[in-house]
């Protein structure tokens, strides 16, 4: 409440906690003579620019990629204030619409290099986005190996696991197809897919960069989408001409997200086991 008042939002009368996020505190602020708004903050002092970078990511997804996002009402050092979205409807039509929206984002924003013009954040950790022309090197350096110095990752993975990750990174050109970079949401788990007031798919909490489209696909695939999403993957594949082997690549692509979860949370929801299972074939030289 104090932060909103300091930011000049003097029409706020109350803030009720909201649930669903992992890395941030969230609430719904009621206002006098105005619609309620969604408020996001961090319990600890936030990194400088974290909410400005998130607001910029939302604008990029909307303006460059055509995705629906909430309106940014305020983004400063302390807070991010957004217009309200709705929970997504439990319908196949919604997920079919989202397949079209995500395919448009990925097909319409191809880029010559991998990265972004600034670093941003994935949860509470900095996401390094230094421009590179080689997607395999970018993914290895800035999306996988960068997590090895994190204390929770060091505690969870033994020397054999770390060596296996390095070997996997060396072999990425054999394991993954050579794809162009495109604008990606970067943190597209199911909780970050909501709906606009009129029911269209909308997204929140981005960690944008120009990266492989399968980074987004892997995140949706690995976070147990609901039964009504069963047509999403087939339709996305049809719209993007994705090859039939895509599922076999998902554990490798999703390593990035599992390592990020492992680095940031005491309860890793099975991420360490997933990482070890994916690395198991690389623990000995072949």
QUIRADA-V313264 format. One record per residue. N is the residue number from 1. RES is the residue in one small letter. PSI is psi as a letter, one per 40 degrees, with the letter a starting at -180 (NA if undefined). D_FIRST is the distance of its C-alpha to the first C-alpha in Angstrom with 1 decimal. Layout:
BEGIN
N_RES_PSI_D_FIRST + N_RES_PSI_D_FIRST
END
This chain:
BEGIN
1_x_d_0.0 + 2_x_d_3.8 + 3_x_d_5.5 + 4_x_d_5.3 + 5_x_d_6.4 + 6_x_d_8.7 + 7_x_e_10.0 + 8_x_e_11.0 + 9_x_g_9.4 + 10_x_e_9.6 + 11_x_e_10.7 + 12_x_h_7.7 + 13_x_d_8.4 + 14_x_i_7.1 + 15_x_h_6.5 + 16_x_h_9.8 + 17_x_i_11.2 + 18_x_i_14.0 + 19_x_i_17.2 + 20_x_d_19.9 + 21_x_i_19.0 + 22_x_d_20.6 + 23_x_e_19.4 + 24_x_i_15.6 + 25_x_i_12.5 + 26_x_i_11.6 + 27_x_i_9.8 + 28_x_h_10.5 + 29_x_h_8.3 + 30_x_i_10.5 + 31_x_i_11.4 + 32_x_h_14.0 + 33_x_f_17.3 + 34_x_i_16.3 + 35_x_i_16.3 + 36_x_i_13.4 + 37_x_i_12.4 + 38_x_h_12.2 + 39_x_h_9.7 + 40_x_h_11.4 + 41_x_i_10.9 + 42_x_i_13.4 + 43_x_d_13.5 + 44_x_i_15.9 + 45_x_h_16.1 + 46_x_i_16.8 + 47_x_i_20.2 + 48_x_h_20.5 + 49_x_e_20.5 + 50_x_d_19.6 + 51_x_d_17.3 + 52_x_d_19.6 + 53_x_d_22.5 + 54_x_d_21.0 + 55_x_d_20.4 + 56_x_d_24.0 + 57_x_d_25.2 + 58_x_d_23.9 + 59_x_d_25.6 + 60_x_d_28.8 + 61_x_d_29.1 + 62_x_d_28.7 + 63_x_d_30.8 + 64_x_d_33.4 + 65_x_e_33.6 + 66_x_e_32.9 + 67_x_i_30.4 + 68_x_h_27.7 + 69_x_i_24.1 + 70_x_i_20.8 + 71_x_h_20.1 + 72_x_h_17.9 + 73_x_d_15.6 + 74_x_h_14.0 + 75_x_h_15.2 + 76_x_a_14.7 + 77_x_d_15.0 + 78_x_d_11.6 + 79_x_i_10.6 + 80_x_h_12.8 + 81_x_h_12.0 + 82_x_i_15.0 + 83_x_i_16.8 + 84_x_i_17.4 + 85_x_i_20.6 + 86_x_i_22.7 + 87_x_i_24.2 + 88_x_i_27.6 + 89_x_i_30.6 + 90_x_g_33.2 + 91_x_i_36.0 + 92_x_d_38.6 + 93_x_d_38.3 + 94_x_d_34.6 + 95_x_d_35.7 + 96_x_d_38.8 + 97_x_d_36.6 + 98_x_d_34.5 + 99_x_d_37.8 + 100_x_d_38.8 + 101_x_d_35.4 + 102_x_d_35.5 + 103_x_d_39.1 + 104_x_d_38.5 + 105_x_d_35.9 + 106_x_d_38.3 + 107_x_d_41.5 + 108_x_e_40.2 + 109_x_f_38.5 + 110_x_i_41.2 + 111_x_i_41.3 + 112_x_d_43.9 + 113_x_i_41.8 + 114_x_h_39.4 + 115_x_a_36.0 + 116_x_i_33.4 + 117_x_e_33.1 + 118_x_i_30.3 + 119_x_i_29.1 + 120_x_a_26.0 + 121_x_i_24.5 + 122_x_h_25.5 + 123_x_b_22.8 + 124_x_e_22.1 + 125_x_i_25.6 + 126_x_h_27.0 + 127_x_h_29.2 + 128_x_h_32.2 + 129_x_f_33.5 + 130_x_h_36.5 + 131_x_h_38.9 + 132_x_i_42.0 + 133_x_d_44.8 + 134_x_h_45.7 + 135_x_d_43.4 + 136_x_d_44.9 + 137_x_d_44.3 + 138_x_d_40.8 + 139_x_d_39.9 + 140_x_d_41.7 + 141_x_d_40.3 + 142_x_e_36.7 + 143_x_e_36.0 + 144_x_c_38.1 + 145_x_d_39.5 + 146_x_d_36.3 + 147_x_e_34.9 + 148_x_d_37.9 + 149_x_e_36.5 + 150_x_h_33.3 + 151_x_d_33.7 + 152_x_d_33.1 + 153_x_d_35.5 + 154_x_d_38.1 + 155_x_d_37.9 + 156_x_d_38.3 + 157_x_h_41.1 + 158_x_i_44.4 + 159_x_d_46.7 + 160_x_d_48.4 + 161_x_d_45.3 + 162_x_d_44.3 + 163_x_d_47.8 + 164_x_d_47.7 + 165_x_d_44.6 + 166_x_d_46.4 + 167_x_d_49.4 + 168_x_d_47.5 + 169_x_d_46.0 + 170_x_d_49.5 + 171_x_e_50.6 + 172_x_d_47.8 + 173_x_d_50.3 + 174_x_d_52.5 + 175_x_d_49.7 + 176_x_i_47.7 + 177_x_i_48.9 + 178_x_h_48.6 + 179_x_i_45.9 + 180_x_i_44.3 + 181_x_i_40.8 + 182_x_i_38.4 + 183_x_h_34.7 + 184_x_i_33.0 + 185_x_d_29.6 + 186_x_e_30.0 + 187_x_f_27.8 + 188_x_f_29.1 + 189_x_i_28.8 + 190_x_d_28.7 + 191_x_e_25.0 + 192_x_e_24.4 + 193_x_h_26.6 + 194_x_a_25.1 + 195_x_i_26.2 + 196_x_i_25.5 + 197_x_d_25.2 + 198_x_e_29.0 + 199_x_e_29.6 + 200_x_i_30.5 + 201_x_h_29.7 + 202_x_i_26.6 + 203_x_i_25.2 + 204_x_i_22.0 + 205_x_f_21.5 + 206_x_i_24.6 + 207_x_g_26.4 + 208_x_i_28.9 + 209_x_i_32.3 + 210_x_h_35.9 + 211_x_a_37.4 + 212_x_i_39.6 + 213_x_d_38.6 + 214_x_e_39.4 + 215_x_d_36.3 + 216_x_d_34.3 + 217_x_d_37.0 + 218_x_d_37.3 + 219_x_d_33.6 + 220_x_d_33.9 + 221_x_d_37.2 + 222_x_e_36.1 + 223_x_f_33.0 + 224_x_g_35.0 + 225_x_i_34.5 + 226_x_i_35.1 + 227_x_d_38.6 + 228_x_e_38.0 + 229_x_e_37.6 + 230_x_d_41.2 + 231_x_e_42.3 + 232_x_d_39.7 + 233_x_d_41.5 + 234_x_d_45.0 + 235_x_d_43.7 + 236_x_d_41.9 + 237_x_d_45.1 + 238_x_d_47.2 + 239_x_d_45.1 + 240_x_e_45.0 + 241_x_f_48.5 + 242_x_h_47.1 + 243_x_i_49.9 + 244_x_e_50.7 + 245_x_e_49.9 + 246_x_d_46.2 + 247_x_d_45.3 + 248_x_d_47.3 + 249_x_e_45.2 + 250_x_d_41.8 + 251_x_d_41.7 + 252_x_d_42.5 + 253_x_d_39.9 + 254_x_e_37.2 + 255_x_d_38.0 + 256_x_d_35.4 + 257_x_d_32.6 + 258_x_d_34.0 + 259_x_d_34.2 + 260_x_d_30.6 + 261_x_d_29.5 + 262_x_d_31.9 + 263_x_d_30.5 + 264_x_e_26.8 + 265_x_i_26.8 + 266_x_d_28.7 + 267_x_h_29.5 + 268_x_e_31.1 + 269_x_f_32.0 + 270_x_e_35.6 + 271_x_d_35.1 + 272_x_d_37.4 + 273_x_d_40.1 + 274_x_d_39.8 + 275_x_d_40.1 + 276_x_d_43.2 + 277_x_d_44.8 + 278_x_d_44.4 + 279_x_e_45.8 + 280_x_d_48.6 + 281_x_e_51.2 + 282_x_e_50.6 + 283_x_d_51.0 + 284_x_i_54.7 + 285_x_h_56.3 + 286_x_NA_58.0
END
